[in-house]
Structures are given as structure tokens and as C-alpha cells.
Amino acid sequence: MRKSRVETAETRQRIVDVAARKFQLNGISATGLADVMSEAGLTHGGFYRHFESKDQLVAEACATAATNIVATLEEAASDSDVEEGFRAIVERYVSTGHRDNVSGGCPLAGMGSELSHGDENTRAAASQGFRDLVEVVAKRLDPQRSEATESKAVFAVTAMIGAITMSRILTDSDASASVLQQVKQHLDAI
């Protein structure tokens, strides 16, 4: 029996959501398609009914994860004025909760080095995710959006991504927490 278009779209999105989590948790190259499909409740053979390649899935998973982190940050800032909105974004992103939520966090912090080696579509999805993060931060720094605002937003987002990445790498929990705290202090000065 054939699936309806809606069921097919839902299945495809389930695969993308699982892949986004698995790629961030284990890495892109260490995550096999069979693992993704199994966790999605499907057989490996069904993958190619939905995607042309693993690269296509990686690009879509990156886009989905980026959309999710942007929505999370928008929500964090939604009940605040401009200045407090920026602080709320920094508090949500540069946190031990985000550090510890490897599979559900920012794909740029979770898969950045692997994304840089991705195909054109993957890098385009990652680039769009970065631009979207910069946009969220810039709106909260200054709604008038001067060139200086754009520069500060790029710096802030890059520092935030780096803070999460390094805090995940460090084996000493005190040093990891210190990285987060120090970056927050510098971002608070913006």
C-alpha cells in the first residue's frame, strides 16, 4: 500500500530530525545511514526513497537543527526589551545546559569542523544557519541595524559558537564552566 504525500513528508521529516540529533551526538562521518533509519523506525533500504545521498540528508539535518536553535533563541528573547533580549540569548546559548545537550544544540557548535568539509548544499545550509543566528542577535543588539551592529553580532555569534565548542572539548569540568563564564562576561560588555 502506498503512503499518502502527507505520510511521506512526515516520514522524511522524522528521518531528518533523527539525523540532526545523531549527527550532532556522534559526528557526521561516524553516523551511518542504517543507524539513522533504525532509530527512525525504518529500514536502511527505504533511505533512497526519501534522499538522493547522505550529503542531502546532512544538509537538511543541518538546516533543521539551525532552525531549531534560532527558534529557541527567539523564544528566550521574546519577552524582553532589546538589551535584555540580547542577554537572554547569551544566557540560553552560552550555558551548561546547551553544552550538555549535544544532540539538541546548535549544529554549528556540534558539527562545525565536519560541516566545513561538507558539499556545497551542506555548507550553504550551515551558512544560512549562521546568518540566521547573526540576525537574531543583531535585532537584539540594535533594531536600527548599523554596520557596527552587524559586526558586533558576527563577533557575538562566533564567540558563542566557540565557547560551546571549547567547553565540550575540555575534560576538566571547572575549566569548561570557566570558558562559558568568561565568554559571557565579554559578551556582556558589548
N, C-alpha and C positions, 0 to 999 in steps of 0.2 A: 504494500500500500504506500502510495506517495504521500509525502508530507506537504502540508499547505505552505505557502510562502511565509506566512507568519511563523509557523513552527520551524521552518528552515532558518529564518532570520534569528529566532530565539536560540536555536542550537548554535549557530555561528557565533552569536554574542557570548554564549556560555563558554565556548572554546576560547574566545579572545580574553574573557575575564580570567579564566583559569590560567591561560598562558601568561597574562600580565603578572599574576601572583607568582607563578612558578619561575618565570624568567628572573624576577627580582630576587626571589629567595635563593635560587640555585645558580643563577647565571644563564645567559642565553645558550652558550655552547654546551653547557653541562645538562641542559634540559632537553630531553628527547621528545619527539612528537608523540611517541607511544605513551609517555608519562602524562602529557597534557591531555591526550584523548581519553586515557583511562580515568583520570580524575574528573573529566567532564562527563563520564559515564558512557563513553562511545568507544568504538573500535578504531584501531590505528588506520585500518583500510578506508574509513569514512573521511579521513582528513582531506583528501584531494577532491571531494565533492564540495568542499567549502573554500579551499585555498589552493592557489597555484604552487605555493612553496612555503617553506619555513620563513623565509625572508618576508613574505607578505604578512604572515601571522605576527612576526616580530614588530613590523611597522604598525599594524593595527593594535597590538597589545600596548605598545609604547604610547600611541595616541590616546587610548582608553585610560591608561594609568595617569597620563598627564592631565587629561580632562578631569579625572577624579581628584587629583591633588589641587588643581586650580579651584574646583568647586568647594573643596574642604577649606581652602584659604579664604575664598569669598565669603563662605559661611562664618568663619571666625571673625571676619572684619565687618560683617553686615550690620551689627547693632552698635557700631562705634562711629565716632566722628573721624575725620580724616587722619589726624595724628594718632589717635588711639587705635584706629584700624590697622595702621602700619605695625604698631607694637603687637597687636593681636595676631597678625600674620607671622611676625617673627617668633612670638611665643609658641604658636602652634607648630611651625616648621622646625625651628631650632630647639627641639625638645628631646628628652629621653624617650618619650612616647613614640615620636617619629623615628628616632634612632632604632628603637627596638621593634618597630613594625616594618621589618624589611620587606615583607611580601605585599604590604599595602601602602607603602610610602611613595615618595617621588621617584619616578623611573630614571631621572637624570642623576640622582644620587645613587640609586640602586644598580644601575646598569651603564652608567656614563662611559666607562672605558670601552665596553663592548659596543655600545651604540656608535661610538666614533669609528668603528670598523664596519658598520652596517652598510647595506646597499643604499642607493640614493633615496628610496622611499622611506627607509628606516631613519636615515639622517634628517630627512625632511620632516618626519613626524616628531623627532626629538627637537629639531629647530623650532617648530611651531609650538611645542610644549614650553620651550624656553621663552619664546616671545610672549606666550600667554601668561607665564609667571611674571615676567617683567611688567606686563600691562597691569596685572593685579596689584603689584607693588607700587608702580608709578601712580596709579589712581589714588592710592592711599598716601603717597608722599606729597602730591600736589595735583589737584584736579585740573589746574591750568596747563600742566604738561610742558614745561620749558625743556630746552636741551639739557640743562643741568639736572632736571628731574629724571630724564631718561638715563643719564649717566649714573646717577645715584641708584636708580632701580636696577640697572645692569650689575653694578657693584654689589648691591644688597643680595640679589638672587644668586650671583656667583659665590658670594661668601656663605650664603645659607646652604647651597648645594655642597660646597667644600666642607663645611662644618659637619654636616650629617655624614658625608663620605668618610672623613677622617675619624669621626667619633665611632664609626662602625669598625674601622680598621684597628684602632688602638686596643691592645689587650688589657691594659690597666684601666679599670673602671673609673678611678678617680681622674686619670688623665683624660679619658673620654668625656666625662662630665665637665671637666675644666675647659676643654675645647669649646663645647657648646656655650658655656657661660661667658667665656672671653669673646666669642664672636657676637653674642647677644649684646654685650656691653659696647662693642664697637659699632654695631648697627644702631644701638640706642642713641649714639652721638650724631647720627645722620639728621 
